Amino acid sequence: MSLNIKLDDSFRIINDSYNIVLVEKVKVTNKPPKGEIKNEFTERKRYFPSVAMALKSYVTVSVLADDVLVSTVDEYVKKINEAYNRISGLLKNESVL
């Protein structure tokens, strides 16, 4: 069985032979000495023994990956709840989880 579960525009869960992999698409900006600034994307991979652990990590990592400054505990809790709500929606739609 092969997994390819899109969590949002930046994160997805896949698997290899031994692990569940949380893949984050990361924008990398290159500024050559002469010329235009180029935006490229690379993948950051985190490995887990289960989908449940990958989803737990997604909640934390997705909140920290946002470019939004969180300055209060209430704002942080709101972001965490939004991530949990995204996961809840996926769990209702994905029978594989």
GROMACS elastic network, one bead per residue, 0.5 to 0.9 nm:
[ bonds ]
;  ai    aj funct       b0    kb
    1    15     6  0.88127   500
    2    14     6  0.72162   500
    2    15     6  0.63659   500
    2    16     6  0.78784   500
    3    13     6  0.67532   500
    3    15     6  0.56139   500
    3    16     6  0.86683   500
    3    20     6  0.84533   500
    3    96     6  0.89857   500
    4    12     6  0.67005   500
    4    13     6  0.56441   500
    4    15     6  0.75824   500
    5    11     6  0.87217   500
    5    12     6  0.53281   500
    5    13     6  0.50020   500
    5    14     6  0.65394   500
    5    90     6  0.89794   500
    5    94     6  0.87737   500
    6     9     6  0.75031   500
    6    10     6  0.84571   500
    6    11     6  0.63650   500
    6    13     6  0.65332   500
    6    14     6  0.88828   500
    6    90     6  0.89637   500
    7    10     6  0.76838   500
    7    11     6  0.53889   500
    7    12     6  0.51023   500
    7    13     6  0.73633   500
    7    58     6  0.86732   500
    7    86     6  0.74721   500
    7    87     6  0.73983   500
    7    90     6  0.75365   500
    8    11     6  0.54099   500
    8    12     6  0.69916   500
    8    86     6  0.82553   500
    9    12     6  0.81975   500
    9    25     6  0.81493   500
   10    23     6  0.80915   500
   10    24     6  0.55100   500
   10    26     6  0.73948   500
   10    62     6  0.84801   500
   11    22     6  0.69879   500
   11    23     6  0.56082   500
   11    25     6  0.63947   500
   11    58     6  0.78831   500
   11    62     6  0.79630   500
   12    21     6  0.82749   500
   12    22     6  0.59761   500
   12    23     6  0.53716   500
   12    24     6  0.68135   500
   12    25     6  0.86602   500
   13    20     6  0.69987   500
   13    21     6  0.55869   500
   13    23     6  0.60876   500
   13    24     6  0.89586   500
   13    51     6  0.79235   500
   13    54     6  0.76318   500
   13    55     6  0.85447   500
   14    19     6  0.86970   500
   14    20     6  0.60612   500
   14    21     6  0.51640   500
   14    22     6  0.66123   500
   14    23     6  0.73483   500
   15    18     6  0.75242   500
   15    19     6  0.57016   500
   15    21     6  0.53390   500
   15    22     6  0.84636   500
   15    47     6  0.88525   500
   16    19     6  0.55065   500
   16    20     6  0.66321   500
   16    21     6  0.73673   500
   17    20     6  0.86877   500
   18    49     6  0.78370   500
   19    47     6  0.60563   500
   19    48     6  0.57033   500
   19    49     6  0.54217   500
   19    50     6  0.73705   500
   20    46     6  0.83960   500
   20    47     6  0.58187   500
   20    48     6  0.50638   500
   20    49     6  0.58831   500
   20    50     6  0.58790   500
   20    51     6  0.62029   500
   20    53     6  0.88826   500
   20    54     6  0.70837   500
   21    45     6  0.63427   500
   21    46     6  0.55874   500
   21    48     6  0.61647   500
   21    49     6  0.86963   500
   21    50     6  0.89422   500
   21    51     6  0.84153   500
   21    54     6  0.71524   500
   22    44     6  0.82339   500
   22    45     6  0.57563   500
   22    46     6  0.51325   500
   22    47     6  0.64237   500
   22    48     6  0.77653   500
   22    51     6  0.88635   500
   22    54     6  0.59798   500
   22    55     6  0.81363   500
   22    57     6  0.82718   500
   22    58     6  0.74202   500
   23    43     6  0.62834   500
   23    44     6  0.57402   500
   23    46     6  0.65396   500
   23    47     6  0.88120   500
   24    42     6  0.83160   500
   24    43     6  0.55066   500
   24    44     6  0.50686   500
   24    45     6  0.63937   500
   24    46     6  0.83964   500
   24    62     6  0.88466   500
   25    41     6  0.64453   500
   25    42     6  0.58699   500
   25    44     6  0.65083   500
   25    45     6  0.89529   500
   26    40     6  0.83973   500
   26    41     6  0.54603   500
   26    42     6  0.53200   500
   26    43     6  0.58360   500
   26    44     6  0.68405   500
   27    39     6  0.65505   500
   27    40     6  0.57744   500
   27    42     6  0.65147   500
   27    43     6  0.87286   500
   28    38     6  0.83511   500
   28    39     6  0.57757   500
   28    40     6  0.51604   500
   28    41     6  0.56126   500
   28    42     6  0.69825   500
   29    37     6  0.68961   500
   29    38     6  0.58190   500
   29    40     6  0.62307   500
   29    41     6  0.84229   500
   30    36     6  0.89581   500
   30    37     6  0.58952   500
   30    38     6  0.52544   500
   30    39     6  0.63045   500
   30    40     6  0.75077   500
   31    34     6  0.80057   500
   31    35     6  0.78370   500
   31    36     6  0.70292   500
   31    38     6  0.64786   500
   31    39     6  0.87985   500
   32    35     6  0.62355   500
   32    36     6  0.72312   500
   32    37     6  0.67815   500
   32    38     6  0.81146   500
   34    37     6  0.89726   500
   35    38     6  0.89323   500
   46    54     6  0.80678   500
   46    57     6  0.88616   500
   47    54     6  0.76610   500
   48    51     6  0.73514   500
   48    52     6  0.88376   500
   48    53     6  0.63198   500
   48    54     6  0.58758   500
   49    52     6  0.86910   500
   49    53     6  0.71746   500
   49    54     6  0.80983   500
   50    53     6  0.54201   500
   50    54     6  0.64697   500
   50    55     6  0.88038   500
   51    54     6  0.50073   500
   51    55     6  0.61421   500
   51    56     6  0.86593   500
   51    97     6  0.76729   500
   52    55     6  0.51511   500
   52    56     6  0.63126   500
   52    57     6  0.87445   500
   52    97     6  0.86424   500
   53    56     6  0.50575   500
   53    57     6  0.62734   500
   53    58     6  0.85770   500
   54    57     6  0.51301   500
   54    58     6  0.61229   500
   54    59     6  0.88773   500
   55    59     6  0.64609   500
   55    87     6  0.75393   500
   56    59     6  0.54011   500
   56    60     6  0.69428   500
   56    61     6  0.88570   500
   56    84     6  0.89497   500
   57    60     6  0.53564   500
   57    61     6  0.59615   500
   57    62     6  0.82504   500
   58    61     6  0.50865   500
   58    62     6  0.55347   500
   58    63     6  0.82202   500
   58    83     6  0.79570   500
   59    62     6  0.55655   500
   59    63     6  0.64420   500
   59    64     6  0.88945   500
   59    79     6  0.88634   500
   59    80     6  0.63410   500
   59    81     6  0.86921   500
   59    82     6  0.88364   500
   59    83     6  0.54213   500
   59    84     6  0.66124   500
   59    87     6  0.85018   500
   60    63     6  0.54938   500
   60    64     6  0.64522   500
   60    65     6  0.87033   500
   60    80     6  0.72607   500
   60    83     6  0.84191   500
   61    64     6  0.51277   500
   61    65     6  0.59196   500
   61    66     6  0.87975   500
   62    66     6  0.64954   500
   62    79     6  0.89166   500
   62    80     6  0.87002   500
   62    83     6  0.73686   500
   63    66     6  0.56824   500
   63    68     6  0.89584   500
   63    76     6  0.78646   500
   63    79     6  0.60848   500
   63    80     6  0.65286   500
   63    83     6  0.74301   500
   64    67     6  0.80613   500
   64    68     6  0.87711   500
   65    68     6  0.85832   500
   66    69     6  0.80288   500
   70    73     6  0.79453   500
   70    74     6  0.89102   500
   70    75     6  0.59215   500
   70    76     6  0.60795   500
   70    79     6  0.87744   500
   71    74     6  0.86091   500
   71    75     6  0.69361   500
   71    76     6  0.77672   500
   72    75     6  0.53056   500
   72    76     6  0.64414   500
   72    77     6  0.87583   500
   73    76     6  0.50060   500
   73    77     6  0.61017   500
   73    78     6  0.85122   500
   74    77     6  0.51194   500
   74    78     6  0.61335   500
   74    79     6  0.87108   500
   75    78     6  0.50211   500
   75    79     6  0.63117   500
   75    80     6  0.87290   500
   76    79     6  0.51289   500
   76    80     6  0.62619   500
   76    81     6  0.86441   500
   77    80     6  0.50146   500
   77    81     6  0.61024   500
   77    82     6  0.85801   500
   78    81     6  0.50948   500
   78    82     6  0.62179   500
   78    83     6  0.87725   500
   79    82     6  0.50635   500
   79    83     6  0.63843   500
   79    84     6  0.87627   500
   80    83     6  0.51786   500
   80    84     6  0.63120   500
   80    85     6  0.86594   500
   81    84     6  0.50078   500
   81    85     6  0.60757   500
   81    86     6  0.86403   500
   82    85     6  0.50295   500
   82    86     6  0.63065   500
   82    87     6  0.87722   500
   83    86     6  0.51259   500
   83    87     6  0.64153   500
   83    88     6  0.86939   500
   84    87     6  0.50674   500
   84    88     6  0.61057   500
   84    89     6  0.86267   500
   85    89     6  0.61586   500
   85    90     6  0.85916   500
   86    89     6  0.51908   500
   86    90     6  0.63334   500
   86    91     6  0.87419   500
   87    90     6  0.50015   500
   87    91     6  0.61164   500
   87    92     6  0.86812   500
   88    91     6  0.50746   500
   88    92     6  0.63602   500
   88    93     6  0.87960   500
   89    92     6  0.52871   500
   89    93     6  0.64846   500
   89    94     6  0.87224   500
   90    93     6  0.50701   500
   90    94     6  0.58142   500
   90    97     6  0.86396   500
   91    94     6  0.52032   500
   91    95     6  0.72156   500
   91    96     6  0.85349   500
   91    97     6  0.62667   500
   92    95     6  0.74485   500
   92    97     6  0.89624   500
   94    97     6  0.58825   500
